[in-house]
Amino acid sequence: MTADTIHQKARQDTAFSTNRAYRTQDPDVQVLKPAAEDGVQLCLHGVDHTARPTWKLRETVTFYRDILGLKLIHTISARGWGQPDHPDFLHFFFDAGNGATIAFFYYIGTERPEKYLPEDHYFYAATHTAWGVESREELERWKDTLEARGIIVSPYTRHEGIESIYFLDPNGYPLEVTLRLRAIERIDAEDAELTLRAAIELEDAARASGTRMTDIDAVWRRKAALVDAWLEEA
């Protein structure tokens, strides 16, 4: 028996299912059961890990372990598993604090598809994780230290309740380090509900007429009416 044959026989497929709807089919929220109907309250307890593919093994390990100084704490090495063309891979994790990790998949023998190339566009930058620090001094230490180590870092960016800095890793993935400036209060949740209700109502109306929402001003105007009604009921 050749080595290649042994390798193929050792490949596991127990995680593979021919029913791929959980990866390929968008859920239709119109037919899903609301949480209020079954009385089960689900909750999350923070981030366990983020995971992305990398085609730059040495650069990724060097950046996160040696430049950022995050500890490499675990690596899974596996034969291909799942769908028939799944390559062998390494799955490795860096400590991100409070039990969370930053993880990568390195699929052995593969090249990065064009659709995964980074681009300077808000759609691309929207997919990211913001990693928290606990003080202004710590945020400043991150920015000053990263820049001293040669990394290009954004200006401090404040958006309401947080202040952040942004930079890229060797794969072109956007990274954010953020400081929460205040606690989230009950009024924030009320405001969130009214804001999104206004936007959803406008989006529904726009779809019904074959158009699109075009600006935030319409949302604010609709929200103002909802706020007035909410104040009358409060």
BELBEL-V637700 format. One record per residue. N is the residue number from 1. RES is the residue in one letter. PSI is psi in radians with two decimals (999 if undefined). Layout:
n=N res=RES psi=PSI
n=N res=RES psi=PSI
This chain:
n=1 res=M psi=2.20
n=2 res=T psi=2.85
n=3 res=A psi=-0.69
n=4 res=D psi=-0.68
n=5 res=T psi=-0.74
n=6 res=I psi=-0.75
n=7 res=H psi=-0.82
n=8 res=Q psi=-0.69
n=9 res=K psi=-0.43
n=10 res=A psi=-0.21
n=11 res=R psi=2.34
n=12 res=Q psi=2.57
n=13 res=D psi=0.34
n=14 res=T psi=-0.42
n=15 res=A psi=-0.09
n=16 res=F psi=2.38
n=17 res=S psi=2.44
n=18 res=T psi=-0.25
n=19 res=N psi=1.72
n=20 res=R psi=0.28
n=21 res=A psi=-0.54
n=22 res=Y psi=-0.26
n=23 res=R psi=-0.36
n=24 res=T psi=-0.26
n=25 res=Q psi=2.06
n=26 res=D psi=2.32
n=27 res=P psi=2.47
n=28 res=D psi=1.82
n=29 res=V psi=-0.30
n=30 res=Q psi=-0.39
n=31 res=V psi=-0.01
n=32 res=L psi=2.67
n=33 res=K psi=2.16
n=34 res=P psi=2.64
n=35 res=A psi=-0.57
n=36 res=A psi=-0.36
n=37 res=E psi=-0.54
n=38 res=D psi=-0.14
n=39 res=G psi=0.18
n=40 res=V psi=2.11
n=41 res=Q psi=1.86
n=42 res=L psi=2.64
n=43 res=C psi=2.74
n=44 res=L psi=2.79
n=45 res=H psi=0.89
n=46 res=G psi=-3.10
n=47 res=V psi=2.25
n=48 res=D psi=-0.92
n=49 res=H psi=2.74
n=50 res=T psi=2.68
n=51 res=A psi=2.37
n=52 res=R psi=2.76
n=53 res=P psi=2.63
n=54 res=T psi=2.48
n=55 res=W psi=0.22
n=56 res=K psi=1.39
n=57 res=L psi=-0.98
n=58 res=R psi=-0.81
n=59 res=E psi=-0.67
n=60 res=T psi=-0.80
n=61 res=V psi=-0.77
n=62 res=T psi=-0.76
n=63 res=F psi=-0.93
n=64 res=Y psi=-0.68
n=65 res=R psi=-0.82
n=66 res=D psi=-0.59
n=67 res=I psi=-0.93
n=68 res=L psi=-0.47
n=69 res=G psi=0.32
n=70 res=L psi=2.42
n=71 res=K psi=2.33
n=72 res=L psi=2.04
n=73 res=I psi=-0.24
n=74 res=H psi=2.50
n=75 res=T psi=2.28
n=76 res=I psi=2.23
n=77 res=S psi=2.24
n=78 res=A psi=2.61
n=79 res=R psi=2.82
n=80 res=G psi=2.43
n=81 res=W psi=2.85
n=82 res=G psi=-2.32
n=83 res=Q psi=2.73
n=84 res=P psi=-0.55
n=85 res=D psi=0.25
n=86 res=H psi=2.18
n=87 res=P psi=2.86
n=88 res=D psi=2.73
n=89 res=F psi=2.84
n=90 res=L psi=2.38
n=91 res=H psi=1.93
n=92 res=F psi=2.66
n=93 res=F psi=2.38
n=94 res=F psi=2.50
n=95 res=D psi=2.17
n=96 res=A psi=0.17
n=97 res=G psi=2.59
n=98 res=N psi=0.60
n=99 res=G psi=-0.09
n=100 res=A psi=2.72
n=101 res=T psi=2.72
n=102 res=I psi=2.09
n=103 res=A psi=2.71
n=104 res=F psi=2.60
n=105 res=F psi=2.25
n=106 res=Y psi=1.84
n=107 res=Y psi=1.93
n=108 res=I psi=2.26
n=109 res=G psi=0.15
n=110 res=T psi=2.78
n=111 res=E psi=2.64
n=112 res=R psi=2.15
n=113 res=P psi=2.66
n=114 res=E psi=-0.59
n=115 res=K psi=-0.24
n=116 res=Y psi=0.11
n=117 res=L psi=2.45
n=118 res=P psi=2.67
n=119 res=E psi=2.66
n=120 res=D psi=1.36
n=121 res=H psi=2.52
n=122 res=Y psi=-0.48
n=123 res=F psi=-0.76
n=124 res=Y psi=-0.78
n=125 res=A psi=-0.34
n=126 res=A psi=-0.46
n=127 res=T psi=1.76
n=128 res=H psi=2.96
n=129 res=T psi=2.37
n=130 res=A psi=2.10
n=131 res=W psi=2.29
n=132 res=G psi=2.60
n=133 res=V psi=2.91
n=134 res=E psi=-0.05
n=135 res=S psi=2.79
n=136 res=R psi=-0.68
n=137 res=E psi=-0.68
n=138 res=E psi=-0.69
n=139 res=L psi=-0.76
n=140 res=E psi=-0.64
n=141 res=R psi=-0.70
n=142 res=W psi=-0.87
n=143 res=K psi=-0.85
n=144 res=D psi=-0.73
n=145 res=T psi=-0.77
n=146 res=L psi=-0.76
n=147 res=E psi=-0.67
n=148 res=A psi=-0.46
n=149 res=R psi=0.05
n=150 res=G psi=0.10
n=151 res=I psi=2.39
n=152 res=I psi=2.12
n=153 res=V psi=2.49
n=154 res=S psi=2.86
n=155 res=P psi=2.85
n=156 res=Y psi=2.31
n=157 res=T psi=2.03
n=158 res=R psi=2.18
n=159 res=H psi=1.68
n=160 res=E psi=-1.69
n=161 res=G psi=0.03
n=162 res=I psi=2.78
n=163 res=E psi=2.35
n=164 res=S psi=2.83
n=165 res=I psi=2.70
n=166 res=Y psi=2.57
n=167 res=F psi=3.02
n=168 res=L psi=2.63
n=169 res=D psi=3.11
n=170 res=P psi=-0.33
n=171 res=N psi=-0.13
n=172 res=G psi=0.17
n=173 res=Y psi=2.33
n=174 res=P psi=2.36
n=175 res=L psi=2.52
n=176 res=E psi=2.34
n=177 res=V psi=2.20
n=178 res=T psi=2.62
n=179 res=L psi=2.17
n=180 res=R psi=2.19
n=181 res=L psi=-0.35
n=182 res=R psi=2.85
n=183 res=A psi=2.65
n=184 res=I psi=2.21
n=185 res=E psi=2.99
n=186 res=R psi=-0.63
n=187 res=I psi=-0.49
n=188 res=D psi=-0.71
n=189 res=A psi=-0.71
n=190 res=E psi=-0.76
n=191 res=D psi=-0.71
n=192 res=A psi=-0.78
n=193 res=E psi=-0.77
n=194 res=L psi=-0.70
n=195 res=T psi=-0.86
n=196 res=L psi=-0.57
n=197 res=R psi=-0.78
n=198 res=A psi=-0.79
n=199 res=A psi=-0.72
n=200 res=I psi=-0.73
n=201 res=E psi=-0.73
n=202 res=L psi=-0.68
n=203 res=E psi=-0.74
n=204 res=D psi=-0.76
n=205 res=A psi=-0.69
n=206 res=A psi=-0.76
n=207 res=R psi=-0.72
n=208 res=A psi=-0.52
n=209 res=S psi=0.06
n=210 res=G psi=0.41
n=211 res=T psi=-2.98
n=212 res=R psi=2.69
n=213 res=M psi=2.48
n=214 res=T psi=-0.33
n=215 res=D psi=2.90
n=216 res=I psi=-0.36
n=217 res=D psi=-0.66
n=218 res=A psi=-0.65
n=219 res=V psi=-0.78
n=220 res=W psi=-0.70
n=221 res=R psi=-0.77
n=222 res=R psi=-0.68
n=223 res=K psi=-0.66
n=224 res=A psi=-0.72
n=225 res=A psi=-0.69
n=226 res=L psi=-0.65
n=227 res=V psi=-0.76
n=228 res=D psi=-0.77
n=229 res=A psi=-0.68
n=230 res=W psi=-0.70
n=231 res=L psi=-0.63
n=232 res=E psi=-0.56
n=233 res=E psi=-0.39
n=234 res=A psi=999
